[in-house]
Amino acid sequence: MYDYPYVLELLRVTAADLQRRALSSEKERIARMITERTLRNRALAITHRLSGMAEPQRQHYVAAAVRRL
């Protein structure tokens, strides 16, 4: 269920929401934090970490990792 494209899309949606809600003074800093390359690398790291987890732990881990964006 939590394959690379799915996790990447979750990160993109969260990043877009974060950027939309950011104060105008913080938009540039956030834009640097959430580049496409950063999101792809983070999605790859998350999916790699998920490969050794049991299913109940995966949902919790993905939700926490996406929130920490």
C-alpha positions in Angstrom: 0.0 0.0 0.0 2.7 2.5 0.9 4.8 2.4 -2.3 7.1 5.2 -3.5 4.5 7.1 -5.7 1.9 7.0 -3.0 4.3 8.4 -0.3 5.7 11.0 -2.8 2.2 12.2 -3.5 1.4 12.5 0.2 4.6 14.6 0.7 3.7 16.8 -2.3 0.2 17.4 -0.9 1.5 18.2 2.5 4.2 20.5 1.1 1.6 22.4 -1.0 -0.6 22.8 2.1 2.4 24.0 4.2 3.4 26.5 1.5 -0.1 27.8 1.1 -0.6 28.3 4.9 2.8 29.9 5.4 3.3 33.5 6.3 4.6 35.7 3.5 7.9 36.2 5.4 8.4 32.4 5.6 7.4 31.4 2.0 10.9 31.6 0.6 12.4 29.5 3.4 9.7 26.9 3.0 10.1 26.8 -0.7 13.8 26.0 -0.3 12.9 23.2 2.2 10.4 21.5 0.0 12.1 21.3 -3.4 11.1 18.4 -5.7 14.4 16.7 -5.2 14.0 16.9 -1.4 10.6 15.4 -1.6 11.8 12.6 -3.8 14.7 11.8 -1.5 12.4 11.9 1.5 9.9 9.6 -0.1 12.7 7.1 -1.1 14.0 7.1 2.5 10.5 6.6 3.9 9.7 3.7 1.6 13.1 2.1 2.3 12.4 2.3 6.0 8.9 0.7 5.5 10.3 -2.4 3.9 11.2 -3.9 7.3 8.1 -2.9 9.2 4.9 -4.7 10.0 1.7 -3.3 8.5 0.3 -1.7 11.7 3.5 0.2 12.2 3.6 1.4 8.6 0.6 3.6 8.8 1.8 5.3 12.0 5.3 5.8 10.7 4.1 7.3 7.3 1.7 9.7 9.1 4.4 10.9 11.4 7.0 11.2 8.7 4.7 13.3 6.5 3.8 15.6 9.4 7.5 16.2 10.1 7.9 17.7 6.7 
